[in-house]
C-alpha cells in the first residue's frame, strides 16, 4: 500500500461559520494504481488533493485524520519536511494549464528548478533530463521548445509541460486535479492517454480527480464518488459502471447523454442543488435530492458499508438496520 | 526592439511641438507683460518699447514661435530676460541638483516601498502589514512641505544631526564637471565633500521620497497579493521549493512588472522639479527656479525648461517600456504595427 488516508477532515474557518469541505474520509492507494475521485464542484475532491500535498491556504486547515504515505504521516511533518516530498515523491498537475506555469520563466527553467530542488545533479544534467522528459511527454523538437515561454504554447502543450515537470523527479504518486477539464475534447483524450502511458512507463500511482465520468471510465482502476465532503460510494471501475448502488452515483450515470439513445425523453437530471455547506442537512447530505429517500435519511447519517464489493453510504443497503427490517432490493 | 525605440523617439517630435505651442501660448496669454517687470515700474514708454522690440515681443506671435522653435532646434533656447545668460546655461546650473535629488528620492522610495509592500502582502493582516499600511496612508496624506519642516525642526534644529538647506557646504564645493556633486566630489577625490553632499541630501530626499514610497508600497502590496493568488504560485509550491524562493523567484518578478510603470511615472514627475521641497530646503533646483521665472514672465527660461521636462518625461516612459519587455517575455514591441 502506497498511501492510506485515515479519517481525514479539512475545514475552512470563515466569518459566517466553519465549512467542513472534507468530512472524515478514508481510502487507500496501491502502488501503480489509478484511483479516481469523482464529484461535483464543491464536493471536496480538490481540497482532498491539496490536503495531501500540504498546500491548503488560509483559512483552510486539516482538522483531523492521518495521511500515511509509505507509513509516514504527512500531516505531522513540518513544511520543510513536506517540501522534500512535494514535487519529488508526490507531485501534482492542475486544472488550468493556461495559468499554472510562470509566464516570465522559460519552460526549461521551470522544469529544471524542480529537478535541481530534489536531485543532486549539475545544471547540465538537469537540462538533459528536462529535454528527455519533454520528449517523453510528446513535445516535438523538445530541445528548442524548452526555450519557449508558456505563452508560446497551446493549452494541451502546457499540460504536457506540467506533466513533464510533475514526473521529472520520478514520483511515486501523481495527483492530477482535473487535468483535462480546461482542454478541448481531442486534447483531453491525448492527455489521458499520456497519463496512462506515463503510468506504464514510470509505474507511479495516480490519484485522478475529476467530475467527468467519461474520463473515469477510460482511465481509472478504482473509483471514489464524493458528495458534500463525504465518500458515498467506492468500487472498482467496472462494477461501478455496471451496477452503481448509491442513488447519487446512479443519478450521475443517468445524466450522461448516450449517443445510441433513441428515445425522445429528456436527459435525466438530479433534482435540486448541492446544499449550502454552512447549512448541511442533519442526515444524509443527498437526502433532499434523492428519488428514493427514506424517512430516516433526513434524520441520521448512514455509515459507509460493504455491499457486494462496493462501499456505499446509503440506508437502502442497510441489511441489518436497527429497526430489524431489510431495505435491500 | 530597436525599431520600436526609434519609432518612439520619432514620436517625441509631435509631442514636443504640441508642448512648445501650448506653453508658448499660455505664457503669452496669461502672463503679465515682462517689460515693466524687467525694467521696473518707472521705466519710460520709450525704453519699454525699445526693450520689447529688442526681445522680439512686438513680432506677430506665429513669428515669435517660429524664431523660438528654429533657435531651439539649433540648441539655442534664447537668453533669460533678467540674468542675460543663455537659458541652456541657466538650466545646466540647476538641473543636476534636481536630478540628483530626484534619483536619490526615487531609489529610497523604491527600496523601502517594495520592501514594505512585499512583506505586507506576504504577511497580510499581520501587525507589520497594518503598520506598513498606516505609514503608507500617512505618506500619501501628509503635505511634503510640512513633513520637510518637521524633519528640519527635529534633525536640524533640535538634534543638529543634519544640515537643513542647500546642496553642500560652500567651502567644500567641488569643481563642476557633471554638476552632480556626488559624482564631482568623487572625481575630485574629496571624501569630505562627498559625505557633506550626502548629509545635505538626506532630509530633502526623505521628504520627497515619502509620497512616492507610500504609492509604491500600496501598489506593491496589492500587486503582490494578486500575484500570490495565481495558479503558477501554487505550482511553484507544489514543486517543493521553499516559500522564500517561491516569493523571491516566482512572485516578485511577476508582481513587480506593474510597479515599474509606477516608479517610472513618479520619477518623471520628480524630475520635473519638486517645487515645495526645493523651497523648504533651499535646494537650488529647477522647480523653485521655474516658478520664480513664471511669476516674473521670463518667457525663454520657462519655455526651455518645459521643453526639457517634457522630453525627459517621454524618455523616462520609453525606458520603462523597454524595461517592461525585458521583465515580461509576453511583450514583444517589434511585432507592434505602428
Interface residues (C-beta under 8 A of the other chain):
Chain A: X53 X55 X79 X80 X82 X83 X84 X85 X86 X87 X88 X91 X92 X94 X96 X99 X100 X101 X102 X103 X104 X105 X113 X114 X117 X118 X149 X151 X162 X165
Chain B: X230 X231 X232 X234 X235 X236 X237 X238 X239 X240 X241 X242 X243 X249 X250 X253 X254 X257 X327 X328 X329 X330
